[in-house]
Amino acid sequence: MRYGWDDAYEHAFAPHHAADLIPARIVRAERGLCEAVTDTGTVRAEIPGAVQQGDPLAAPCTGDWAALRPPTTGQAALLHALLERRTALVRSTASRTSHGQILAANVDTVVVTVSLAAPLKHGRTERMLALAWESGAQPIVVLTKADAGADVASAQAEVSAVAPGVDVLVTSAVTGQGMDILTAVLTGTVVLLGPSGAGKSTLGNQLLGGDLLATGAVRAADGKGRHTTAWRELLPLPGGGVLLDTPGLRSIGLHDAQDGLEQTFADIRRLAQDCRFTDCAHVGEPGCAVLAAVEAGTVPARRLDSYHRLLRENAYAASRTDARLQAGREAVKKNIAQHLRATYRFRDRQL
């Protein structure tokens, strides 16, 4: 099977084979239904209510591998179970609730797209990199629209400084610049991540070798575009692997992304090892190696401010999640206590 099936998935699927279920990868998921690709083609499968009403992060999403009950005459295919995810790209919900929203599952490479036709926003790039690192996949930053950029070399150097440990590639869909290098480094399931107008769909079409993804114009004033991708969807790449295109992200909130932040700000974490105090917050403590680097100009003050801001945001999101889980546990305890009291009252009436 194409779409990323391998021996490890085959082994994990063995119990489902014994139950006469078939493997499928979810291409699109919506409320109550999903589209999934199988060995025999694409099918539309029903999602049981019990699956939909559980943890939102456990709900089926694009990229999931599933065990389906095959369709029969008069009966639609049914999603029976999901295989364990290797990676998951998760952000906080747009409503800023304590729940996270999963964008894609079982991704190997996250391509963070940054347009050179608009002013660089390093804080947004750092956010996307934190999401990418936290997912467990390998991030790559791709600078798009190099034909429209004034000083490409300077921009590449700037972005490289906020993306330690990450390849930063320059591309142009108009001239074809950098596409051969990008194609060579992509592996497995590839997801395109970035705001509207960053050139994700145009880049995706170059990788796919055809106009399979909708594209749109951007405003000249601010480089912003309209959402031309309405669905997350999977498409096989000509040279192997799978491409997952996502709608442009207006908000990129963090959700339990502590590890991702530490990798995104690996330069600050390394400097922190030389701070006088092990619990240094890098605010005003004496002997702070991070503040010394800021004063020396080796670390921009903007980057340290971004680090502090994202840490606070992530801590707040984590506290809301902990509060929700605690409330859930208290509700279970309350229900058990009410049930026991009712049982005792019933028993006493029988005596």
KAWO-V825170 format. One record per residue. N is the residue number from 1. RES is the residue in three letters. PHI is phi in whole degrees, -180 to 180 (NA if undefined). Layout:
BEGIN
n:N res:RES phi:PHI
n:N res:RES phi:PHI
END
This chain:
BEGIN
n:1 res:MET phi:NA
n:2 res:ARG phi:-77
n:3 res:TYR phi:71
n:4 res:GLY phi:102
n:5 res:TRP phi:-68
n:6 res:ASP phi:-143
n:7 res:ASP phi:-64
n:8 res:ALA phi:-65
n:9 res:TYR phi:-67
n:10 res:GLU phi:-59
n:11 res:HIS phi:-66
n:12 res:ALA phi:-66
n:13 res:PHE phi:-86
n:14 res:ALA phi:-50
n:15 res:PRO phi:-60
n:16 res:HIS phi:-75
n:17 res:HIS phi:-58
n:18 res:ALA phi:-64
n:19 res:ALA phi:-95
n:20 res:ASP phi:63
n:21 res:LEU phi:-96
n:22 res:ILE phi:-120
n:23 res:PRO phi:-79
n:24 res:ALA phi:-154
n:25 res:ARG phi:-109
n:26 res:ILE phi:-73
n:27 res:VAL phi:-94
n:28 res:ARG phi:-140
n:29 res:ALA phi:-133
n:30 res:GLU phi:-142
n:31 res:ARG phi:-64
n:32 res:GLY phi:86
n:33 res:LEU phi:-142
n:34 res:CYS phi:-147
n:35 res:GLU phi:-101
n:36 res:ALA phi:-138
n:37 res:VAL phi:-100
n:38 res:THR phi:-125
n:39 res:ASP phi:-61
n:40 res:THR phi:-101
n:41 res:GLY phi:128
n:42 res:THR phi:-90
n:43 res:VAL phi:-125
n:44 res:ARG phi:-106
n:45 res:ALA phi:-118
n:46 res:GLU phi:-81
n:47 res:ILE phi:-108
n:48 res:PRO phi:-58
n:49 res:GLY phi:-59
n:50 res:ALA phi:-63
n:51 res:VAL phi:-72
n:52 res:GLN phi:-72
n:53 res:GLN phi:-92
n:54 res:GLY phi:-86
n:55 res:ASP phi:-62
n:56 res:PRO phi:-56
n:57 res:LEU phi:-74
n:58 res:ALA phi:-96
n:59 res:ALA phi:-69
n:60 res:PRO phi:-58
n:61 res:CYS phi:-148
n:62 res:THR phi:-58
n:63 res:GLY phi:104
n:64 res:ASP phi:-66
n:65 res:TRP phi:-97
n:66 res:ALA phi:-130
n:67 res:ALA phi:-103
n:68 res:LEU phi:-111
n:69 res:ARG phi:-82
n:70 res:PRO phi:-61
n:71 res:PRO phi:-70
n:72 res:THR phi:-131
n:73 res:THR phi:-61
n:74 res:GLY phi:83
n:75 res:GLN phi:-139
n:76 res:ALA phi:-74
n:77 res:ALA phi:-63
n:78 res:LEU phi:-132
n:79 res:LEU phi:-75
n:80 res:HIS phi:-96
n:81 res:ALA phi:-162
n:82 res:LEU phi:-108
n:83 res:LEU phi:-75
n:84 res:GLU phi:-61
n:85 res:ARG phi:-78
n:86 res:ARG phi:-82
n:87 res:THR phi:-141
n:88 res:ALA phi:-152
n:89 res:LEU phi:-94
n:90 res:VAL phi:-128
n:91 res:ARG phi:-128
n:92 res:SER phi:-72
n:93 res:THR phi:-68
n:94 res:ALA phi:-61
n:95 res:SER phi:-81
n:96 res:ARG phi:62
n:97 res:THR phi:-76
n:98 res:SER phi:-79
n:99 res:HIS phi:-86
n:100 res:GLY phi:-94
n:101 res:GLN phi:-121
n:102 res:ILE phi:-86
n:103 res:LEU phi:-93
n:104 res:ALA phi:-164
n:105 res:ALA phi:-123
n:106 res:ASN phi:57
n:107 res:VAL phi:-97
n:108 res:ASP phi:-100
n:109 res:THR phi:-133
n:110 res:VAL phi:-107
n:111 res:VAL phi:-94
n:112 res:VAL phi:-86
n:113 res:THR phi:-94
n:114 res:VAL phi:-131
n:115 res:SER phi:-82
n:116 res:LEU phi:-86
n:117 res:ALA phi:-89
n:118 res:ALA phi:-134
n:119 res:PRO phi:-58
n:120 res:LEU phi:-70
n:121 res:LYS phi:-121
n:122 res:HIS phi:-66
n:123 res:GLY phi:-61
n:124 res:ARG phi:-67
n:125 res:THR phi:-62
n:126 res:GLU phi:-63
n:127 res:ARG phi:-61
n:128 res:MET phi:-65
n:129 res:LEU phi:-67
n:130 res:ALA phi:-62
n:131 res:LEU phi:-62
n:132 res:ALA phi:-65
n:133 res:TRP phi:-62
n:134 res:GLU phi:-64
n:135 res:SER phi:-66
n:136 res:GLY phi:97
n:137 res:ALA phi:-90
n:138 res:GLN phi:-95
n:139 res:PRO phi:-83
n:140 res:ILE phi:-136
n:141 res:VAL phi:-98
n:142 res:VAL phi:-118
n:143 res:LEU phi:-86
n:144 res:THR phi:-96
n:145 res:LYS phi:60
n:146 res:ALA phi:-61
n:147 res:ASP phi:-67
n:148 res:ALA phi:-103
n:149 res:GLY phi:-85
n:150 res:ALA phi:-78
n:151 res:ASP phi:-128
n:152 res:VAL phi:-65
n:153 res:ALA phi:-62
n:154 res:SER phi:-65
n:155 res:ALA phi:-64
n:156 res:GLN phi:-63
n:157 res:ALA phi:-66
n:158 res:GLU phi:-61
n:159 res:VAL phi:-69
n:160 res:SER phi:-60
n:161 res:ALA phi:-69
n:162 res:VAL phi:-102
n:163 res:ALA phi:-132
n:164 res:PRO phi:-63
n:165 res:GLY phi:79
n:166 res:VAL phi:-123
n:167 res:ASP phi:-70
n:168 res:VAL phi:-117
n:169 res:LEU phi:-109
n:170 res:VAL phi:-109
n:171 res:THR phi:-136
n:172 res:SER phi:-146
n:173 res:ALA phi:-72
n:174 res:VAL phi:-75
n:175 res:THR phi:-99
n:176 res:GLY phi:84
n:177 res:GLN phi:-57
n:178 res:GLY phi:77
n:179 res:MET phi:-69
n:180 res:ASP phi:-67
n:181 res:ILE phi:-67
n:182 res:LEU phi:-61
n:183 res:THR phi:-59
n:184 res:ALA phi:-70
n:185 res:VAL phi:-95
n:186 res:LEU phi:-77
n:187 res:THR phi:-137
n:188 res:GLY phi:63
n:189 res:THR phi:-86
n:190 res:VAL phi:-112
n:191 res:VAL phi:-113
n:192 res:LEU phi:-96
n:193 res:LEU phi:-129
n:194 res:GLY phi:165
n:195 res:PRO phi:-77
n:196 res:SER phi:-61
n:197 res:GLY phi:92
n:198 res:ALA phi:-81
n:199 res:GLY phi:92
n:200 res:LYS phi:-62
n:201 res:SER phi:-67
n:202 res:THR phi:-63
n:203 res:LEU phi:-63
n:204 res:GLY phi:-61
n:205 res:ASN phi:-63
n:206 res:GLN phi:-64
n:207 res:LEU phi:-69
n:208 res:LEU phi:-82
n:209 res:GLY phi:78
n:210 res:GLY phi:-176
n:211 res:ASP phi:-85
n:212 res:LEU phi:-95
n:213 res:LEU phi:-112
n:214 res:ALA phi:-70
n:215 res:THR phi:-126
n:216 res:GLY phi:-149
n:217 res:ALA phi:-80
n:218 res:VAL phi:-118
n:219 res:ARG phi:-73
n:220 res:ALA phi:-68
n:221 res:ALA phi:-66
n:222 res:ASP phi:-131
n:223 res:GLY phi:74
n:224 res:LYS phi:-87
n:225 res:GLY phi:-123
n:226 res:ARG phi:-92
n:227 res:HIS phi:-72
n:228 res:THR phi:-91
n:229 res:THR phi:-97
n:230 res:ALA phi:-94
n:231 res:TRP phi:-128
n:232 res:ARG phi:-82
n:233 res:GLU phi:-148
n:234 res:LEU phi:-106
n:235 res:LEU phi:-139
n:236 res:PRO phi:-70
n:237 res:LEU phi:-87
n:238 res:PRO phi:-58
n:239 res:GLY phi:-92
n:240 res:GLY phi:107
n:241 res:GLY phi:91
n:242 res:VAL phi:-136
n:243 res:LEU phi:-107
n:244 res:LEU phi:-118
n:245 res:ASP phi:-96
n:246 res:THR phi:-120
n:247 res:PRO phi:-63
n:248 res:GLY phi:-62
n:249 res:LEU phi:-97
n:250 res:ARG phi:-77
n:251 res:SER phi:-126
n:252 res:ILE phi:-129
n:253 res:GLY phi:-80
n:254 res:LEU phi:-85
n:255 res:HIS phi:-138
n:256 res:ASP phi:52
n:257 res:ALA phi:-118
n:258 res:GLN phi:-61
n:259 res:ASP phi:-63
n:260 res:GLY phi:-63
n:261 res:LEU phi:-67
n:262 res:GLU phi:-64
n:263 res:GLN phi:-77
n:264 res:THR phi:-65
n:265 res:PHE phi:-109
n:266 res:ALA phi:-61
n:267 res:ASP phi:-64
n:268 res:ILE phi:-69
n:269 res:ARG phi:-64
n:270 res:ARG phi:-67
n:271 res:LEU phi:-63
n:272 res:ALA phi:-62
n:273 res:GLN phi:-66
n:274 res:ASP phi:-99
n:275 res:CYS phi:-68
n:276 res:ARG phi:-63
n:277 res:PHE phi:-109
n:278 res:THR phi:-68
n:279 res:ASP phi:-102
n:280 res:CYS phi:-60
n:281 res:ALA phi:-96
n:282 res:HIS phi:61
n:283 res:VAL phi:-115
n:284 res:GLY phi:-160
n:285 res:GLU phi:-71
n:286 res:PRO phi:-69
n:287 res:GLY phi:74
n:288 res:CYS phi:-82
n:289 res:ALA phi:-70
n:290 res:VAL phi:-70
n:291 res:LEU phi:-65
n:292 res:ALA phi:-64
n:293 res:ALA phi:-68
n:294 res:VAL phi:-66
n:295 res:GLU phi:-64
n:296 res:ALA phi:-78
n:297 res:GLY phi:87
n:298 res:THR phi:-81
n:299 res:VAL phi:-124
n:300 res:PRO phi:-64
n:301 res:ALA phi:-60
n:302 res:ARG phi:-59
n:303 res:ARG phi:-68
n:304 res:LEU phi:-66
n:305 res:ASP phi:-61
n:306 res:SER phi:-63
n:307 res:TYR phi:-60
n:308 res:HIS phi:-62
n:309 res:ARG phi:-63
n:310 res:LEU phi:-71
n:311 res:LEU phi:-63
n:312 res:ARG phi:-63
n:313 res:GLU phi:-63
n:314 res:ASN phi:-67
n:315 res:ALA phi:-65
n:316 res:TYR phi:-65
n:317 res:ALA phi:-62
n:318 res:ALA phi:-66
n:319 res:SER phi:-66
n:320 res:ARG phi:-67
n:321 res:THR phi:-65
n:322 res:ASP phi:-62
n:323 res:ALA phi:-64
n:324 res:ARG phi:-65
n:325 res:LEU phi:-64
n:326 res:GLN phi:-64
n:327 res:ALA phi:-62
n:328 res:GLY phi:-65
n:329 res:ARG phi:-65
n:330 res:GLU phi:-65
n:331 res:ALA phi:-65
n:332 res:VAL phi:-63
n:333 res:LYS phi:-60
n:334 res:LYS phi:-65
n:335 res:ASN phi:-65
n:336 res:ILE phi:-64
n:337 res:ALA phi:-62
n:338 res:GLN phi:-63
n:339 res:HIS phi:-65
n:340 res:LEU phi:-64
n:341 res:ARG phi:-62
n:342 res:ALA phi:-64
n:343 res:THR phi:-64
n:344 res:TYR phi:-65
n:345 res:ARG phi:-62
n:346 res:PHE phi:-64
n:347 res:ARG phi:-63
n:348 res:ASP phi:-66
n:349 res:ARG phi:-70
n:350 res:GLN phi:-82
n:351 res:LEU phi:-79
END
